[in-house]
Amino acid sequence: MSEIKKKIQSVLPGGAWNPPYDTSYLPPEHSDVVIVGGGVIGLSVAYWLKRLEKPRGAIRVLVVERDHTYSQASTALSVGGIRQQFSVPENIQLSLFSVEFLRNINEYLAVVDDPPLDIQFNPSGYLLLASEKGAAVMESNVKVQRQEGAKVCLMSPEQLRNKFPWINTEGVALASYGMEYEGWFDPWCLLQGLRRKVQSMGVLFCHGEVTRFVSSSSHTETTSGEEVTLKRIHEVHVKIDRSLEYQPVECALVINAAGAWSGQIAELAGVGKGPPGTLQGTKLPVERRKRYVYLWHCPQGPGLETPFVVDASGAYFRREGLGNNYLGGCSPTEEEEPDPGNLEVDHDFFQDKVWPPLAQRVPAFETLKVRSAWAGYYDYNTFDQNGVVGPHPLVVNMYFATGFSGHGLQQAPAVGRAVAEMVLDGHFQTINLNPFHFSRFYLGEKVQEHNII
């Protein structure tokens, strides 16, 4: 039978319905929730929405990811560290839950008849060093960490030399070391595990780019008498990958989990488009920044291949069995900030800016050689370098899960749960992340980490 006859027969009464054109690559025309960004945070939100929904199958969730290969995704280009050494209690709580999630990952992400996940969690703690000037802040931070349940100890220079004899302790007054639940894991395994699990739960995926939001508006006044416009998104336009075609998707909620591109997604929804100095004119202060990862060989030191990360906060290196060791003072200045327009690595930056203080702190690194290197993006919050979680006050059905400034991967399991709680219950249930709301940008209330990467 010719193709034309088949198409005619498919629409005749009683005939089997076989669509004449394949539209399986298109997103659905309706979805309760559209998650913009299919990295580990977006997938975590999808997972917790489906896990916490009542009844089962009540919520239709669509994840839109523009980079289906994840070649530029922050998750895939991360080195997968996790720690509890923060000074803000909410960050400590987020990481404590996330490490519990990772250590018991198959209790959360197991899929029937599929092999168990091996996240390759390596429990080697982070080591942070403080000068005389920063010692008091470090002591205060460790006190907060212990109060929240983190297992962190303080070390004198003598104790530091005994445990890590290869470190030059000159100028070091105090050190803090994570004794449990800190280390690193395989980010790609977490990403694929989440993706596999949410697909088994009925989450839909689309490879495409969100290019437009269709909204309705209403007007109201704040308690101070300022007139504001409330917006509600009704439709998301998704441009199909490698095509001029787009699909409108009607929805009730949008989750902005677009990471390094979340600022652009917020602008599409009208965030920050009002007069400067007003809530209406307050932008989402999240920019795309670039970090370098160098893989080196050091003949004189233990361990052959050691990842080393450099970003806007500083740098840390990782040694098998010896933990994650932070090294300040070798981060790019504002003038040296890597060009975020590409993923090229500046090898001279390592040689000129990173290597000298590194070799001064660890003399054995005089002989190190960089074997390979790569660069990755991350969502840098220029306001206070902490996450943005929860709804926008004026675009009332856009929720944020972004701006973690390098902490997103390690906090993703807990952040996804928090966003799902806010969507389903109207408030946070397990960890109170109200300080991470968008409104702090307008109010000028920073969530500030002290002396912490």
Secondary structure, 3 states (H helix, E strand, C coil): CCHHHHHHHHHCCCCCCCCCCCCCCCCCCEEEEEEECCCHHHHHHHHHHHHHCCCCCCCCEEEEECCCCCCCCCCCCCCCEECCCCCCHHHHHHHHHHHHHHHCHHHHHCCCCCCCCCCCCECCCEEEEECCCCHHHHHHHHHHHHHCCCCEEEECHHHHHHHCCCCCCCCCCEEEEECCCCEECCHHHHHHHHHHHHHHCCCEEEEEEEEEEEEEEEEEECCCCCEEEEEEEEEEEEEECCCCCEEEEEEEEEEECCHHHHHHHHHHCCCCCCCCCCCCCCCCCEEEEEEEEEEEECCCCCCCCEEEEEECCEEEEEECCCEEEEECCCCCCCCCCCCCCCCCCCHHHHHHHHHHHHHHHCHHHHHCEEEEEEEEEEEEECCCCCCEEEECCCECCEEEEECCCCCHHHHHHHHHHHHHHHHHHCCCCCCCCHHHCCCHHHHCCCCCCCCCC
